[in-house]
Amino acid sequence: MATPLKDQFGRAVIQRLSLEIAAACASFDRRAFERDAIRGFDALELLDRGRHLGGVLQRHLPERFGDAVDVLLRTLPVSRESAGGMSSFFYLPHTEFVRAHGLPHFADSMRALHALTQVFTGEFAMRPFLAEHTETTLAQLEHWVTDPSEHVRRLVSESTRPRLPWAPRLRAFQKDPTPVLRLLTRLRDDTSLYVRRSVANNLNDIGKDHPALLVATAAEWMIDASPERRWIIQHALRSSVKKGDAAALAVLGFAGASRLAVVESSFVPARPRMGTKVIATVTIRNPSRSVQRAVVDLRVHFVKANGVGIKVFKLASVEVAPRATIELRKTISLEDLTTRRHYPGEHNVDVQINGVATSIGSFTVLPSR
């Protein structure tokens, strides 16, 4: 079993943090910092540990915010690669310090986040600035669009996601994403896949509140699009495609009803137990005299505590030759996740071809032994 993330961010972090800051600031009281940091630390989860240490930093770093930032920046490694094994979360307290205490100090906060995002990530700490100092922060992000660091350019996109997971939503951008789209348009042909993936995820967020705007943007971006930009568009439209949105499918070249037909399906085992897996196999035939292009998805009607919830799984984007037959398979896990709990009972299944769903039968989940 994997070690819980919070246990990877344990007391050793406090000791390392104390040592590094003491080396950068002669007046730093290591003993007092460690005493305050340990108090209540063990009972906290990962993010709360980061917030707790950010608050302790505020009490023990120099009182002037700019001086405190100078101390923190002197402790940073040259790059993520040189940060060591704890780099994934070690700098969480640093960004939490800026998030919680930096709003009145815009220039110093941006200086800090520009450096911190290159060794950790800064999108969560950027959210208060986008909410409270919207225009000033957007102007800063416009400048960062051309930054040499891919981490900084990604921050432009990731920090402005209206529905960034585990972060407060940016309600103003949910209502009007126009400022975000201006930034994304400048990043759509970025040389870094790391940045382009964030652009796609941001567009996908926008589409959840403005599906028509997403489709219109995707159609515009598709004009003279490189393969890399086409990937962004396809990834950005993934939620719309799963919903069977005809306009989104048309942007990707899957316009109109498909003539493909499901001729056979099976579920093995037909009566799986909770905590195991079931393999769904679908045989699809093209009875026509022309090649048929289609997006094929699998819709599982999961039994819930109260009712049913549909989960759409990607099967394939296919081109089926005339009179040809193809077979597609999907392994469905019945193990409980933090986002999905499983229940016994009959689970109906559909195949969705270019947005049109057809029932192909069901499997029955049994209680675990």
NULUM-928955 format. One line per field, with one value per residue (C-alpha): residue number from 1; residue in one letter; z, x, y. Coordinates in nm, 4 decimals. Each point is the difference from the previous one (the first is absolute). Layout:
// NULUM-928955
pos	NUM/...
code	A/...
up	Z/...
east	X/...
north	Y/...
***
This chain:
// NULUM-928955
pos	1/2/3/4/5/6/7/8/9/10/11/12/13/14/15/16/17/18/19/20/21/22/23/24/25/26/27/28/29/30/31/32/33/34/35/36/37/38/39/40/41/42/43/44/45/46/47/48/49/50/51/52/53/54/55/56/57/58/59/60/61/62/63/64/65/66/67/68/69/70/71/72/73/74/75/76/77/78/79/80/81/82/83/84/85/86/87/88/89/90/91/92/93/94/95/96/97/98/99/100/101/102/103/104/105/106/107/108/109/110/111/112/113/114/115/116/117/118/119/120/121/122/123/124/125/126/127/128/129/130/131/132/133/134/135/136/137/138/139/140/141/142/143/144/145/146/147/148/149/150/151/152/153/154/155/156/157/158/159/160/161/162/163/164/165/166/167/168/169/170/171/172/173/174/175/176/177/178/179/180/181/182/183/184/185/186/187/188/189/190/191/192/193/194/195/196/197/198/199/200/201/202/203/204/205/206/207/208/209/210/211/212/213/214/215/216/217/218/219/220/221/222/223/224/225/226/227/228/229/230/231/232/233/234/235/236/237/238/239/240/241/242/243/244/245/246/247/248/249/250/251/252/253/254/255/256/257/258/259/260/261/262/263/264/265/266/267/268/269/270/271/272/273/274/275/276/277/278/279/280/281/282/283/284/285/286/287/288/289/290/291/292/293/294/295/296/297/298/299/300/301/302/303/304/305/306/307/308/309/310/311/312/313/314/315/316/317/318/319/320/321/322/323/324/325/326/327/328/329/330/331/332/333/334/335/336/337/338/339/340/341/342/343/344/345/346/347/348/349/350/351/352/353/354/355/356/357/358/359/360/361/362/363/364/365/366/367/368/369
code	M/A/T/P/L/K/D/Q/F/G/R/A/V/I/Q/R/L/S/L/E/I/A/A/A/C/A/S/F/D/R/R/A/F/E/R/D/A/I/R/G/F/D/A/L/E/L/L/D/R/G/R/H/L/G/G/V/L/Q/R/H/L/P/E/R/F/G/D/A/V/D/V/L/L/R/T/L/P/V/S/R/E/S/A/G/G/M/S/S/F/F/Y/L/P/H/T/E/F/V/R/A/H/G/L/P/H/F/A/D/S/M/R/A/L/H/A/L/T/Q/V/F/T/G/E/F/A/M/R/P/F/L/A/E/H/T/E/T/T/L/A/Q/L/E/H/W/V/T/D/P/S/E/H/V/R/R/L/V/S/E/S/T/R/P/R/L/P/W/A/P/R/L/R/A/F/Q/K/D/P/T/P/V/L/R/L/L/T/R/L/R/D/D/T/S/L/Y/V/R/R/S/V/A/N/N/L/N/D/I/G/K/D/H/P/A/L/L/V/A/T/A/A/E/W/M/I/D/A/S/P/E/R/R/W/I/I/Q/H/A/L/R/S/S/V/K/K/G/D/A/A/A/L/A/V/L/G/F/A/G/A/S/R/L/A/V/V/E/S/S/F/V/P/A/R/P/R/M/G/T/K/V/I/A/T/V/T/I/R/N/P/S/R/S/V/Q/R/A/V/V/D/L/R/V/H/F/V/K/A/N/G/V/G/I/K/V/F/K/L/A/S/V/E/V/A/P/R/A/T/I/E/L/R/K/T/I/S/L/E/D/L/T/T/R/R/H/Y/P/G/E/H/N/V/D/V/Q/I/N/G/V/A/T/S/I/G/S/F/T/V/L/P/S/R
up	0.0000/-0.0936/0.2810/0.0569/-0.1414/0.3370/0.1429/-0.2735/0.1296/0.3600/0.2721/-0.2196/-0.2063/0.3074/0.0742/-0.3571/-0.0263/0.3244/-0.1119/-0.3405/0.1358/0.2779/-0.2643/-0.1866/0.2976/0.2961/0.2289/-0.0542/0.3245/-0.1010/0.3377/0.0335/-0.3575/0.0437/0.3302/-0.1593/-0.3174/0.1797/0.2166/-0.1450/-0.3180/0.0221/0.0086/-0.3256/-0.3563/-0.2792/-0.1122/0.3546/0.0940/-0.2762/0.1167/0.3603/-0.0885/-0.2150/0.3063/0.2170/-0.2616/0.0205/0.3747/-0.0246/-0.3243/-0.0146/0.0646/-0.3271/-0.2724/-0.2637/0.2351/0.0820/-0.3716/-0.0454/0.2667/-0.1579/-0.3477/0.1259/0.1048/-0.3420/-0.2230/-0.3561/-0.1498/0.0789/-0.1094/0.2623/0.2766/0.1201/0.0738/0.2245/-0.2603/-0.0877/0.3282/0.1943/-0.1328/0.0807/0.3190/-0.2047/-0.2428/0.2867/0.1689/-0.3146/-0.0508/0.3560/0.0624/-0.3372/-0.1227/0.1275/-0.1577/-0.3672/-0.1532/0.2611/-0.0236/-0.3776/0.0337/0.2466/-0.2037/-0.3194/0.1761/0.2033/-0.2943/-0.1593/0.2906/0.1119/-0.1305/0.0573/-0.1397/0.3361/0.1448/-0.3066/0.0579/0.2639/-0.2232/-0.2982/0.2199/0.1813/-0.2437/-0.3248/-0.2561/0.1494/0.0209/-0.3559/-0.1192/0.1787/-0.1636/-0.3435/0.0616/0.1125/-0.3165/-0.1662/0.3008/-0.0821/0.2696/-0.0998/0.3670/0.0026/-0.3305/0.1346/0.3093/-0.2273/-0.1151/0.3094/0.2428/-0.2101/-0.0285/0.1144/0.1577/0.1123/0.2127/0.3766/-0.0329/0.0412/-0.3303/-0.1803/-0.0237/-0.2136/-0.2638/0.0200/-0.0868/-0.2672/-0.1123/-0.2650/0.1852/0.0420/-0.3673/-0.0973/0.1993/-0.1308/-0.3601/0.0493/0.1479/-0.2439/-0.2071/0.2908/-0.0627/0.3292/0.0304/0.3733/-0.0813/-0.2774/0.2297/0.2480/-0.2806/-0.0953/0.3597/0.0368/-0.3146/0.1308/0.3198/-0.2016/-0.1987/0.3145/0.0439/-0.3648/-0.2290/-0.3092/0.0554/0.0339/-0.3290/-0.1768/0.1339/-0.1010/-0.3518/-0.0331/0.1302/-0.2392/-0.2979/-0.1240/0.3226/0.0508/0.1327/0.3416/0.0010/-0.1233/0.3045/0.2249/-0.1689/0.0255/0.3670/0.0758/-0.1551/0.1850/0.2447/-0.2783/-0.2113/0.2882/0.0313/-0.3684/-0.0980/-0.3764/-0.0543/0.1851/-0.1985/-0.3236/0.0875/0.0275/-0.3348/0.1247/-0.1398/-0.0486/0.0984/-0.0395/-0.1907/0.2271/0.1830/0.3139/-0.0972/0.3150/0.3599/0.3108/0.3624/0.1661/0.2644/-0.0320/0.3807/0.1362/0.3671/0.1511/0.0106/-0.3183/-0.3716/-0.2954/-0.3659/-0.2471/-0.3633/-0.2875/-0.3642/-0.2481/-0.3705/-0.2874/-0.2354/-0.2407/-0.3133/0.1398/0.2774/0.3271/0.2513/0.3549/0.3651/0.2000/0.3763/0.2660/0.2429/0.3243/0.2197/0.3416/0.2854/0.2747/0.3565/-0.1329/-0.3687/-0.2924/-0.1277/-0.3534/-0.0557/-0.3570/-0.0946/-0.3135/-0.2370/-0.3243/-0.2944/-0.2966/-0.3780/-0.1128/-0.3588/-0.2060/0.1081/0.2693/0.3638/0.2996/0.3629/0.2901/0.3655/0.3257/0.3471/0.2662/0.3555/0.2803/0.2741/0.2166/-0.0695/0.1834/-0.2840/-0.0539/0.2342/-0.1353/0.0921/-0.0901/-0.2620/-0.3735/-0.1959/-0.3431/-0.2741/-0.3219/-0.2939/-0.1192/-0.3660/-0.1122/0.2903/-0.0548/0.2800/-0.0524/0.2831/-0.0216/0.3158/0.3606/0.2591/0.3612/0.2770/0.3002/0.3540/0.0836/0.1853
east	0.0000/0.1326/0.1025/-0.2661/0.1097/-0.0272/0.2509/0.2457/-0.0412/0.0896/0.2210/0.3082/-0.1409/-0.0018/0.3632/0.1146/-0.2011/0.1507/0.3553/-0.0373/-0.1535/0.2575/0.2742/-0.1626/-0.0944/0.2355/-0.2779/-0.2239/-0.0708/0.0026/-0.1002/-0.3015/-0.1092/0.0175/-0.1874/-0.2867/0.0030/-0.0329/-0.2903/-0.3135/0.1829/-0.0512/-0.3803/-0.0195/-0.0480/0.2415/-0.1387/-0.0735/0.3592/0.1187/-0.2315/0.1064/0.3685/-0.0725/-0.1510/0.2962/0.2345/-0.1872/0.0664/0.3714/0.1186/0.0927/-0.3036/0.0278/-0.1577/0.2601/0.2813/-0.1781/-0.0307/0.3710/0.0784/-0.2250/0.1399/0.3555/-0.0915/-0.1267/0.1905/0.0900/-0.2733/-0.2556/0.2482/0.2510/-0.2601/0.0262/-0.2589/-0.2187/-0.0385/-0.3559/-0.1327/0.2935/-0.0686/-0.3719/0.0524/0.1841/-0.2907/-0.2504/0.1894/-0.0383/-0.3645/-0.1019/0.2088/0.0985/-0.3132/0.1082/0.3444/-0.0697/0.3448/0.1832/-0.2631/0.0324/0.3777/-0.0344/-0.2496/0.2013/0.2902/-0.2012/-0.1968/0.3294/0.0763/-0.3535/-0.3252/-0.1690/-0.3524/-0.1758/0.1827/-0.0938/-0.3754/-0.0423/0.1839/-0.2216/-0.3072/0.1043/0.2403/-0.1427/0.1200/0.3469/0.0488/-0.1235/0.2510/0.2749/-0.1135/0.0032/0.3658/0.0727/-0.1479/0.3404/0.2131/0.2934/-0.1130/-0.2686/-0.0996/-0.0804/-0.1879/-0.2011/-0.0798/-0.1729/-0.2454/-0.0292/-0.0592/-0.2868/-0.1960/-0.3524/-0.0506/0.3518/-0.0343/0.0550/-0.0132/-0.2738/-0.1728/0.0643/-0.3628/0.0764/0.1671/-0.2810/-0.2371/0.2218/0.3058/0.1021/0.3180/0.1039/-0.0570/0.2307/0.2800/-0.0730/0.0017/0.3535/0.1026/-0.1765/0.3136/0.2440/0.2980/-0.0537/-0.2518/-0.0043/-0.1433/-0.2306/-0.1550/-0.0867/-0.1536/-0.2196/-0.1096/-0.0818/-0.2145/-0.1743/-0.0799/-0.1416/-0.2180/-0.1738/-0.1518/-0.0008/-0.0299/-0.0877/0.2951/0.2339/-0.1206/0.0285/0.3532/0.0980/-0.1353/0.1970/0.3191/-0.0409/0.0665/0.3555/0.0636/0.3229/-0.0181/0.0968/-0.2857/-0.2408/0.0966/-0.0923/-0.3393/-0.0728/0.0994/-0.1994/-0.3150/0.0208/-0.2827/-0.2237/0.0685/-0.0858/-0.3321/-0.0648/0.0121/-0.0593/0.1689/0.3141/0.0111/-0.0346/0.3045/0.2003/-0.1274/-0.2687/-0.3037/-0.3335/-0.1360/0.2258/-0.1124/0.2012/-0.1978/0.0699/-0.0338/0.1266/0.0967/0.1097/0.0989/0.2539/-0.0795/-0.3695/-0.0334/0.3160/0.0504/0.0614/0.3724/0.0724/-0.0182/-0.2254/0.1072/-0.2512/0.0456/-0.1897/-0.0043/-0.0904/-0.0712/-0.0091/-0.2728/0.0405/0.2107/0.1971/0.2529/-0.1667/0.1777/-0.1298/0.0726/-0.1035/-0.0552/-0.1350/-0.2670/-0.0346/-0.3051/0.1622/-0.2318/0.0192/-0.1277/-0.3004/-0.0609/0.2410/0.2921/0.1401/0.3758/0.1297/0.3180/0.2009/0.0162/0.1519/-0.0138/-0.0328/-0.0020/-0.1779/0.0386/-0.3073/-0.1511/0.2691/-0.0380/0.2030/0.0160/0.0502/0.0633/-0.0080/0.0988/-0.2250/0.1311/-0.2473/0.2405/-0.1174/0.1642/-0.0120/-0.2216/-0.2137/-0.1412/-0.1450/-0.3229/-0.1423/-0.2710/-0.0658/0.2126/-0.1386/0.2488/-0.0297/0.2309/0.0039/0.0960/0.0354/-0.2179/-0.2787/-0.0379/-0.1161/-0.0606/0.2186/-0.1084/0.1140/0.2187/-0.0956/0.2380/0.0017/0.1051/0.3639/0.0676
north	0.0000/0.3463/0.2341/0.2704/0.3353/0.1691/-0.2484/0.0954/0.3562/-0.0812/0.1409/-0.0360/0.2872/0.2233/-0.0805/0.0566/0.3219/0.1247/-0.0788/0.1651/0.3193/0.0254/-0.0182/0.2893/0.2189/0.0520/0.1279/-0.3045/-0.1892/-0.3667/-0.1344/0.2304/-0.0699/-0.3774/0.0192/0.1953/-0.2089/-0.3343/0.1193/-0.1651/-0.1060/-0.3772/0.0232/0.1978/-0.1226/0.0942/0.3367/0.1086/-0.0850/0.2309/0.2792/-0.0513/0.0300/0.3050/0.1662/-0.0976/0.1463/0.3286/0.0193/-0.0803/0.1620/0.3708/0.2197/0.1926/-0.2167/0.0824/-0.0973/-0.3271/-0.0752/0.0684/-0.2598/-0.2624/0.0593/-0.0411/-0.3561/-0.1095/-0.2439/0.0878/-0.2212/-0.2686/-0.2619/0.1115/0.0364/-0.3598/-0.2639/0.2144/0.2742/-0.1003/0.1433/0.1416/0.3513/-0.0108/0.2086/0.2635/0.0431/-0.0112/0.2822/0.2115/-0.0992/0.0851/0.3127/0.1432/0.1796/0.3445/-0.0499/-0.0681/0.0546/-0.2066/-0.2746/-0.0244/-0.0072/-0.2859/-0.2024/0.0429/-0.1726/-0.2510/-0.1362/-0.1032/-0.2355/-0.0923/0.1476/0.3334/-0.0215/-0.0334/0.2995/0.2083/-0.0401/0.2753/0.2475/-0.0834/0.0437/0.3188/0.1724/-0.1331/0.2539/0.0424/-0.3759/-0.0548/0.2603/-0.1933/-0.3237/0.1660/0.0778/-0.3566/-0.1538/0.0421/-0.0962/-0.2325/-0.2460/-0.2487/-0.0166/0.3712/-0.0206/-0.2938/0.2074/0.2523/-0.2644/-0.2171/0.2879/0.1396/-0.3253/0.0929/-0.3447/-0.0917/-0.3167/0.0436/0.3793/0.2633/0.0653/0.3268/0.1118/0.3053/-0.2184/-0.2543/0.2835/0.1564/-0.1993/0.2554/0.1115/-0.3623/-0.0785/0.2880/-0.1613/-0.3493/0.1212/0.1275/-0.3364/-0.2324/-0.0625/-0.0142/-0.2266/-0.1862/-0.2852/0.0783/0.3437/-0.1213/-0.2619/0.2750/0.2071/-0.2957/-0.0537/0.3689/-0.0084/-0.3102/0.1918/0.2891/-0.2392/-0.1240/0.3473/0.1146/-0.3050/0.2045/0.2350/-0.2974/-0.1471/0.3367/0.0484/-0.3531/0.0535/0.3246/-0.1604/-0.2923/0.2296/-0.0710/-0.1909/-0.1909/-0.3581/0.1365/0.2498/-0.2681/-0.2040/0.2951/0.0293/-0.3698/-0.0078/0.3161/-0.1465/-0.3315/0.0760/0.1316/-0.3088/-0.2306/0.1826/-0.0669/0.3688/-0.0012/0.3380/-0.1104/-0.3236/0.1976/0.2139/-0.3219/-0.1241/-0.2372/0.1754/-0.1709/-0.3378/-0.2998/-0.3086/-0.2267/-0.2673/-0.2029/-0.3662/-0.1704/0.0796/-0.1873/0.0557/-0.2295/-0.0940/0.0699/0.0008/0.1654/0.0716/0.3411/0.0717/-0.1979/0.0834/-0.0677/0.0019/0.1414/-0.1075/0.1595/-0.1102/0.2733/-0.0416/0.2455/-0.1269/0.2920/0.0438/0.2942/0.0477/0.0956/0.2251/0.0066/0.0667/-0.3049/0.0215/-0.2342/0.1248/-0.1957/0.0623/-0.0466/-0.0891/0.2630/0.0124/0.1916/-0.0613/-0.0293/0.2077/-0.0214/-0.0133/0.0315/-0.1871/0.0721/-0.2977/0.1290/0.2351/-0.2339/-0.0168/-0.3146/-0.1174/-0.0965/-0.3342/-0.0315/-0.1001/0.1167/-0.1119/0.2403/-0.0832/0.1890/-0.1193/0.1515/0.0094/-0.0659/0.1065/0.2879/0.3359/0.3295/0.1253/-0.3109/-0.2609/-0.3225/-0.1767/-0.3413/-0.0292/0.0010/0.2484/0.0870/0.0876/0.2032/0.0509/0.3614/0.0510/0.3617/0.1060/-0.2542/-0.2565/-0.3593/-0.2460/-0.3122/-0.1822/-0.0118/-0.1688/-0.0678/0.1008/-0.2321/0.0945/-0.0639/-0.3240
***
